[in-house]
Amino acid sequence: MKQKEIFIAFFRSGLLGFGGGPSAIPLVHKEVVDTFKFMDSDEFGDILALANALPGPINTKMAGYIGYRVGGFLGMLNALIATMVPTIILMIVLLTALNNLKDQPWVAGMTKAVVPVVAVMLATLTWDFIKKSTKSSLGWAWTLLFVAASLVLIEFVNIHPGIIIFIALVTALLKKDAAEKNEAKKERSPA
């Protein structure tokens, strides 16, 4: 039963994820978190952050990892096939049709109309992550500081998002280690 659910989740997100990874991320989130409940939003956020830091298409990285986590090696293959098959079929069909109709004004309008829809989908997912961050130990102030700093570093300083994610992960690991050492030191010292 899990293999069927894995296939359906990634087939639907692959079929409807017009525009590549950014448009597919909210769809994958909806399927794996809300519909099939393979994981919660926090786990999905961790997977998304790691997938963004690694090279290659994000959709296949997420499908491979989530499929493996939920259904083992067979689940990984299942999720990858379910993610790629719609893209392959739609690329052949749609590019052939669009190539034949590329001079039609409605085709140009249709392709331009997809961009704002993808922007809204990403904004919705971003807002969900911001709300979850504010409820964590970060709070509103730190969350807004990280959002602003990330925006400046990515958009104006042109630092790759993977580098920022890597620095945040290393910082979190070092902070966790320091907190554990302080806790162990407090336990050993007499009160």
For each residue, the residues with C-beta under 8 A, 3 or more apart:
1: 4 5
2: 5 6 70 71 75
3: 6 7 71 74 75 78
4: 1 7 8
5: 1 2 8 9 36 38
6: 2 3 9 10 66 67 70 71 75 78 79 82
7: 3 4 10 11 78 79 81 82
8: 4 5 11 12 31 36 82
9: 5 6 12 13 28 31 32 35 36 38 79 82
10: 6 7 13 14 28 31 63 67 78 79 80 82 83
11: 7 8 14 15 82 83 85 86
12: 8 9 15 16 27 31
13: 9 10 16 17 24 27 28 30 31 59 83
14: 10 11 17 24 59 63 82 83 84 85 86 87
15: 11 12 86 90
16: 12 13 24 27
17: 13 14 20 21 23 24 27 28 59
18: 23 114 118
19: 22 23 24 114 115 118
20: 17 23 24 57 59
21: 17 24 25 57 58 59
22: 19 25 118 122
23: 17 18 19 20 26 27 114 117 118 121 122
24: 13 14 16 17 19 20 21 27 28 58 59
25: 21 22 28 29 48 58 59 62 122 125
26: 23 29 30 121 122 124 125
27: 12 13 16 17 23 24 30 31 121
28: 9 10 13 17 24 25 31 32 59 62 63 66
29: 25 26 32 33 34 41 44 125
30: 13 26 27 33 34 35
31: 8 9 10 12 13 27 28 34 35 36
32: 9 28 29 35 36 38 39 44 66
33: 29 30 37 38 39 40 41 44
34: 29 30 31 37
35: 9 30 31 32
36: 5 8 9 31 32
37: 33 34
38: 5 9 32 33 66 69 70
39: 32 33 43 44 47 66 69
40: 33 43 44
41: 29 33 44 45 128 129 132
42: 45 46 132
43: 39 40 46 47
44: 29 32 33 39 40 41 47 48
45: 41 42 48 49 129 132
46: 42 43 49 50
47: 39 43 44 50 51 62 65 66
48: 25 44 45 51 52 58 62
49: 45 46 52 53 165 168 169
50: 46 47 53 54 65 165
51: 47 48 54 58 61 62 65
52: 48 49 58 161 162 165
53: 49 50 161 162 165 166 169
54: 50 51 61 162
55:
56: 60 61
57: 20 21 60 61
58: 21 24 25 48 51 52 61 62
59: 13 14 17 20 21 24 25 28 62 63 83
60: 56 57 63 64 80 83 84
61: 51 54 56 57 58 64 65
62: 25 28 47 48 51 58 59 65 66
63: 10 14 28 59 60 66 67 76 79 80 82 83
64: 60 61 67 68 76 79 80
65: 47 50 51 61 62 68 69 76
66: 6 28 32 38 39 47 62 63 69 70 79
67: 6 10 63 64 70 71 75 76 77 78 79 80
68: 64 65 71 72 73 75 76 79
69: 38 39 65 66 75
70: 2 6 38 66 67 75
71: 2 3 6 67 68 74 75 76 78 79
72: 68 75 76
73: 68 76 77
74: 3 71 77 78
75: 2 3 6 67 68 69 70 71 72 78 79
76: 63 64 65 67 68 71 72 73 79 80
77: 67 73 74 80 81
78: 3 6 7 10 67 71 74 75 81 82
79: 6 7 9 10 63 64 66 67 68 71 75 76 82 83
80: 10 60 63 64 67 76 77 83 84
81: 7 77 78 84 85
82: 6 7 8 9 10 11 14 63 78 79 85 86
83: 10 11 13 14 59 60 63 79 80 86 87
84: 14 60 80 81 87 88
85: 11 14 81 82 88 89
86: 11 14 15 82 83 89 90
87: 14 83 84 90 91
88: 84 85 91 92
89: 85 86 92 93
90: 15 86 87 93 94
91: 87 88 94 95
92: 88 89 95 96
93: 89 90 96 97
94: 90 91 97 98
95: 91 92 98 99
96: 92 93 99 100
97: 93 94 100 101
98: 94 95 101 102 107 111
99: 95 96 102
100: 96 97
101: 97 98 104 107
102: 98 99 107
103: 107
104: 101 107 108
105: 108 109
106: 109 110
107: 98 101 102 103 104 110 111
108: 104 105 111 112
109: 105 106 112 113
110: 106 107 113 114
111: 98 107 108 114
112: 108 109 115
113: 109 110 116 117
114: 18 19 23 110 111 117 118
115: 19 112 118 119
116: 113 119 120
117: 23 113 114 120 121
118: 18 19 22 23 114 115 121 122
119: 115 116 122 123
120: 116 117 123 124
121: 23 26 27 117 118 124 125
122: 22 23 25 26 118 119 125 126
123: 119 120 126 127
124: 26 120 121 127 128
125: 25 26 29 121 122 128 129
126: 122 123 129 130
127: 123 124 130 131
128: 41 124 125 131 132
129: 41 45 125 126 132 133
130: 126 127 133 134 143 147
131: 127 128 134 135
132: 41 42 45 128 129 135 136
133: 129 130 136 138 143 146
134: 130 131 138 139 140 143
135: 131 132
136: 132 133 139
137:
138: 133 134 142 143 146
139: 134 136 142 143
140: 134 143 144
141: 144 145
142: 138 139 145 146
143: 130 133 134 138 139 140 146 147
144: 140 141 147 148
145: 141 142 148 149
146: 133 138 142 143 149 150 168
147: 130 143 144 150 151
148: 144 145 151 152
149: 145 146 152 153
150: 146 147 153 154 161 164
151: 147 148 154 155 156
152: 148 149 155 156 157
153: 149 150 156 157 159 164
154: 150 151 157 158 159 160 161 164
155: 151 152 158
156: 151 152 153
157: 152 153 154
158: 154 155
159: 153 154 163 164
160: 154 163 164
161: 52 53 150 154 164 165
162: 52 53 54 165 166
163: 159 160 166 167
164: 150 153 154 159 160 161 167 168
165: 49 50 52 53 161 162 168 169
166: 53 162 163 169 170
167: 163 164 170 171
168: 49 146 164 165 171 172
169: 49 53 165 166 172 173
170: 166 167 173 174
171: 167 168 174 175
172: 168 169 175 176
173: 169 170 176 177
174: 170 171 177 178
175: 171 172 178 179
176: 172 173 179 180
177: 173 174 180 181
178: 174 175 181 182
179: 175 176 182 183
180: 176 177 183 184
181: 177 178 184 185
182: 178 179 185 186
183: 179 180 186 187
184: 180 181 187 188
185: 181 182 188 189
186: 182 183 189
187: 183 184
188: 184 185
189: 185 186
190:
191:
